[in-house]
Amino acid sequence: MPLLGVDRTTLRRIHAGRRLFMETLTGRWIISFFYVEVAFAGALLVLAFLFVEETSYKRNTPNFSPTPSVVGEKKVFSQDDVEKEKVPVGQVEVQTLVPPRRSFLSTLKPWSAIDRDEEFFMTIARSFTYFLVPSVLWVVTSFGIYIGLGALVFNFTFPLKIVEAPYNWSAQNAGLIAVANIIGYGLAVPFTFTSDRLAAHLTKRNGGIREAEMRLGVLIPAAIIAPCGLVVYGLTAQRNLHWVGYFAGVVMVDWGSYFFFTFTLAYAIDSYTANTSEMLIAMCVGKQLISFAFGIYVLDWVFESGYAVIIAGIFCGVLFANNLVLVPFMVFGKRIRVFYANTWLARMHKRTVKQVMAH
């Protein structure tokens, strides 16, 4: 909170001094971090080059069709034979011709053929139209907010608080907040199966018909616990409470974020199974913008208004509002999907997409 009885010039000097201290304190950490980051990125690049195959090429089916052969009392036809001769499917066994797999060396080529069936700029434009789809936009905001909190807000504010009185931790221990991240996500991992289990149960009750919204019920506890974690963290920082409060707040937020990271994306893909790659492009761009907005001025905001107001108040309110969107999707999600299937957006996708990229 602003210091009472201190003029604005002095207050700005205090803030500038604290910022300089923070920058000095974290300078060598940032350098070390980027050394480690570059090492992991380089290793990932090598592994991806060797083992992640480029699949954007046309697998042309062989032109020849084998002569129909007799197996027992059935004739075995190729798929082309069935389509051309209109053979009753119940009387034949269809033999699918699988194109030969490429050699390992051919998969290492850093380029692939150009897909001339797709329009370059239209493919880019279609990706950004997914921002108009409510479920995709919800994924974008969920990812952006939780990444902004975990990667920026907590990592910026905790080292600043923990090295000062009354805690007086050493600079080497200021990064131990990462332990809370491990605990939070570790406690959430055992519940990964809950979404599919709930969806399977509701599918059975619905006569075997699966709907995308059936997996959303497991998000209800996370929608409440994560904002409560921000309250715990913000009040701990504001009132200089026991350091356990920082860890408890981060654990609660990370526990909830695991559910939203995992199941909001699964819901969006269940809702729109075609052209998933274009949807993921929109998600990646949007979440980075939102997370950047959360962290760019966080230190200025907390110095000016206090940890309780910014973290336990504003950030908590934004996160809780985002989480409450869960309720409209649970109740009206199917109607929203039906509505969007008849809009100009759906017609534009149907008209411009040459090849459906399903997951």
N, C-alpha and C positions, 0 to 999 in steps of 0.2 A: 504494500500500500504506500501511497505518497507520504513522505515524512512531514509531520505537522511542524509548523514554525520554520520551515526551510524554504527559501526562495527558489524559484525555478532554475536560476543559473547554478546554484549550488547543487540542486537535485540532478541537473544534467551532468555536472562534473562527477557526482557519485556514480551515476549510471555509466558514464564513460570509463571511470576507473574500474568498475566491476567488469565491464565488457573487456577492457584491456587485460585484466587479470585472467578472465576466462579464456581469452585467445592465447595468452602466454601458457596457461596451464594445459590447454589441449593441443597446442601446436605440435609437440613431438608425438602425441597420440595420433593425430591426423596423418602425420608422415608415416608412422609405423603402420597405421591402418591401411593406407594406400599401397604400401609395400606388400602386405599380406593380400590385399584385394587383387593386385596385379598378378601375384603368384597363383592364386586360385583361378582367376580369369584365364590365365595362360594355360593352366592345366585343363580347364574345362574346354577351351578352344581345341586343344590337341585331341582330347577324348571325343569331342563332337565330330571333328574331322574324320576320325578313324571309324567311329561306330554309329553315327547318326546318318542314315542313308537319305539322300535327296530323293523324294518320291514324286516330285513335280515333273513327271514325264509320262508320255502316252504308252500304255502297255497294249500294243496292238495284238489282237487275237490272231493266231495263225489262220491264213486264208483257206487251207485245205480242210476238208471234212472227211473223216474216216468212213469207210463203207459200213453201213449198219451191220452189226454182228448179233448173233443169237446167243443169249445167255440163259440157259434153261428154257423156259417158255416165253421169255421176253426178248425183244429186240432192243439193242443199245444204239441210240442215235446221238449225234452231236446236237448242241443247242440250235445251230443254224438249220439243221434238218427239220427240227420240230417246228421252227418258226415258218420255214418255207412250205413244208408239206402239210402243215396243219394236222399233225398226227395227234390223236387223242392222248392226252398226257397220262391218263390212267392205264394205258396199254403199253407204255414204253418206260424205259429207264434212260434218263438223259445223262450223257457223258459231257462234262464241262471241260473244255480245253483251257488249261492254265498256261499263260505265256511263260517261257523259261526265265528263271531268275538271272539277274545280271551278275557278272563276276565281281569279286571283291574289289579289284583294281578299278573297274568301271564305276563303282560307287564312290570312289575318292575324287572324281572330277569336281573341281570347284565351280562348275557351271552346268547348266542343263539347257535343254531345248526351249525355245520360245513358244509359249502357248498363244498362237495367233487367233484362237477362237475367242479369247477374252480381250476386252478393251482395257487398256492400261489405266487411263484416268477414271473410267467408270468404276473399275474395281476399287480404286482409292475412295471415290465418292461414296460408294455403297457402304464402306466400312464406317464412315462417319454418320451415316443415316441411322445407325443403330443407337445413337444417342437419343433418338426420338422414341425408342422402345422402352417402356417403363421398367421392365425387369432388368434390362441391360444397364440402364441408367442407375438403378439401385445397386447393382454390382459395382459400378464405377465409384459411386459415392461411398459404399461400404469399404471397399479396398482402399480408396484414397484417405478416408478419415482414419482408419485403423493403422495404416502405414505411417501417416503423418504423426499420429500419437506415439506409436512404438519406436519408429526410427528417428524421429526428430524431437518431439516435445520432451519425452522422458530422457533421452540421451543428452539433450541440451541443458535441462534444468537440474537433473540429479547431481552431476559432478559439481555444479556451481554451489549447490546447497550443502553437500556432504563434506566438503573440505573446509567449510566455515564453521564457526561456533554455532550451536553447542556440540556439533559432531566431531569436527577436527580430524577427519579421516585423512590419511596420506593420499597424495595424488595417485599413487600406484593402485590404490584400492577403489578409486572413484568409478572404475568400470565394472564393479561387481554387480551393478544393477542387471547385467546380462544373466546372472543366476536366476533372477525373477522371471526373465523371459523363458528360460529353460523349464522352470517349474510350471509356469502357466500353460505352456504348450504341452508339456509332459502330462499334466493332469487332464488335458482335453483329448489327447490322442486316443485313450481307451474308449471314448464315446463316438469314434468315427463311424461305427456301424449303425448308430441309432437312427440316422436319417433313412437309410435303406430298409432297416427293419420296420420303422413306422410306415413307410410307403408300401412295403409288402403287406403289412397287416391291413391297411386301409384299402389296398387294391383287392384283397380277398373279400373284404366286406362289401366292396363296390362291384361284385360280380366278375372279378378278374380284369376290370378296366382300370388302367393306371392313368392318373392325372398328375401333372407336374407339381401342383400345390400340395400333394400328399406328404412331401418330405419336409415341409416348412415348420411343422409343429415343434420340432426339436430346437428351434431357434428361440423359443419363448424364454427359457431361463437365461440364455446368453444375452438376450436383448435387455434384460434387467440388471444382470450382474456386472456387465462391462461399464455402464455409466456409473454405477455405485463405486467401482474401482477408481474412477476419476475423482469422485468426491473424497474418497479416502486419501488419494495421493495429494490432491490440491490442499486439503485442510492440514495434512501432515506438513507440507512445505510452508504453508502460511503461518502455522503456530509452532513450528519447530518441534513437532512431536517425535516420539521414538522412531528410529530409522526403520524399524519393522514396518511402519505405515507405508513407506515408499515401496517396499517390496510387495506388501499385500495389495496395494493399489495396482501395481504393474501386473501381478499374477492374475488379478481379477479381469483386467482389461484384455490381457493376452489370452486367457481362457475363453472369453467371449469372442475374441477376434478369430480364433481358430474355427469356430462354428460358422461365422459369417464369411470368412475366406473360402471355406470348403463348400457350404451348402447353398449360398446365394448363387455362386457360379454354376453349381450343379442344376439349380432351378432354372437359370437362364438357358442353359444348354438343353435341358429337358423341354423347355417351352419352344425353343427355336432350334431344331436339330440341323437344319440346312445352313451351309455357309458359316460354319462355326469359326473358321479361321478369320473371316472378316469381322465377326463379332469380337473376337479376342483382340484384334488390332485396336478397335474402339475402346475396349476396356483398358488396355495397357496405356494408351495415350491419356485417357481421362483420369485414371487413378494417379498418375504421376503429377498431373496438374494440381489436383486437389491436395495431395500430400505435401507438395511444395508450398502451397498456399498456407497450410497449417504451420509449417516450421519456419518460414522465411523471417517473420518478425516476432516470433514467440518470446524471445528475451526482452525485446522492447516492450511488449504488451505486459509481461509479468512485472517488469520493473516499474511500469507506469501505474498499473491497476492492482497488482498483487496476484499471488498464486491462486487464492480462493476464487477471486472473481473470474480469472481467465480459464483455469483448468477445471475447478470444481463447479464453476458457473456456466460460462459460455461454451467451452468445449464439451462439457457434460450435456448441456442442452442440445447442442448440435448432434452429438452422437445418439442421444436418446430419441430425438426426432427421426433420425435416419433409421434407427432400430424399430420404431413404431410403424414404419411403412410395412413391416411384416404383416400387420393385421389386415390392411386392405388387400394385400396379395393373397392371404389365406381365404378371405371371404369372396373377393371379386376377381381373383387371378384368372379364372377360366373365362369370365366374361370379357376381361381385358384382351386376352389372347384372341377370342372370337372377333372382337371389334377390330383389332389390328389386322386380322386376316382379310378384312374387306376394305381396307383403306388404300389410298393412292400409294402408300409406301410399299405395301405388299404387292400391288400391281406393278410398281416400278421394278421391284426385285425380280418378279416372275418374268418380266419382259426383257430385262438386261442380263440376267444370269444365264450363261451358256452351259455351265457345268455345275451341278450341285455338289458342294463339298460337305459331306456329312461326317459326323464324328463317330 
